[in-house]
């Protein structure tokens, strides 16, 4: 998956700084989602709500790093990855 991400980052023409920011954000996203999913104090409905809010926050952070065009490429990549 990392190789695919790196290749899409090349297509997106990300600077080295923004590549690093995106890799950090991807790690943060994975850890955050895992923590929510594994939280035994939350009901399934609470987990769903927290995950939706978390994803919204991550998307806002992505938009701060990427240009509009880069963000669209990134979203398309994410959608195609989920379909596989």
C-alpha positions in Angstrom: 0.0 0.0 0.0 2.9 2.4 0.8 4.3 1.9 -2.7 0.9 2.8 -4.2 0.7 5.9 -2.0 4.2 7.0 -3.0 3.3 6.6 -6.7 0.1 8.6 -6.3 2.1 11.3 -4.4 4.4 11.5 -7.4 1.4 11.9 -9.7 0.1 14.6 -7.4 3.5 16.3 -7.6 3.8 16.7 -3.8 6.8 18.5 -2.3 9.0 16.4 0.0 7.6 18.4 2.9 4.0 17.7 1.9 4.8 14.0 1.4 6.1 13.9 4.9 3.0 15.7 6.2 0.7 13.3 4.4 2.6 10.2 5.7 2.3 11.6 9.2 -1.4 12.3 8.7 -2.0 8.8 7.3 -0.3 7.2 10.4 -2.3 9.5 12.7 -5.5 8.5 10.9 -4.8 4.8 11.3 -4.0 5.1 14.9 -7.0 7.3 15.6 -9.5 5.0 13.9 -8.0 1.9 15.6 -8.3 3.6 19.0 -12.0 4.4 18.4 -12.8 0.9 17.0 -11.1 -0.8 20.0 -12.6 1.4 22.7 -14.6 -0.9 24.9 -16.5 2.0 26.6 -18.2 3.0 23.3 -21.3 1.4 21.9 -21.4 0.6 18.2 -23.4 3.7 17.5 -21.0 5.9 19.4 -18.1 4.3 17.5 -19.8 5.1 14.2 -20.4 8.7 15.2 -16.9 9.2 16.5 -15.4 7.6 13.3 -17.5 10.0 11.1 -16.3 13.0 13.1 -12.7 11.7 13.0 -12.8 11.3 9.2 -14.2 14.8 8.9 -11.3 16.2 10.9 -8.8 14.2 8.9 -10.3 15.5 5.6 -10.0 19.0 6.9 -6.3 18.4 7.6 -5.8 16.9 4.2 -7.3 20.0 2.6 -4.8 22.2 4.5 -1.9 20.2 3.0 -3.1 19.7 -0.5 -4.2 21.9 -3.3 -7.7 21.5 -4.6 -6.5 19.4 -7.6 -4.2 17.3 -5.4 -7.1 16.7 -3.0 -9.4 15.5 -5.8 -6.7 13.0 -7.0 -6.2 11.8 -3.4 -10.0 11.3 -2.9 -10.2 9.4 -6.2 -7.3 7.2 -5.1 -8.9 6.5 -1.8 -12.2 5.5 -3.4 -10.5 3.2 -5.9 -8.5 1.6 -3.1 -11.6 0.8 -1.1 -13.2 -0.9 -4.0 -10.4 -3.4 -4.3 
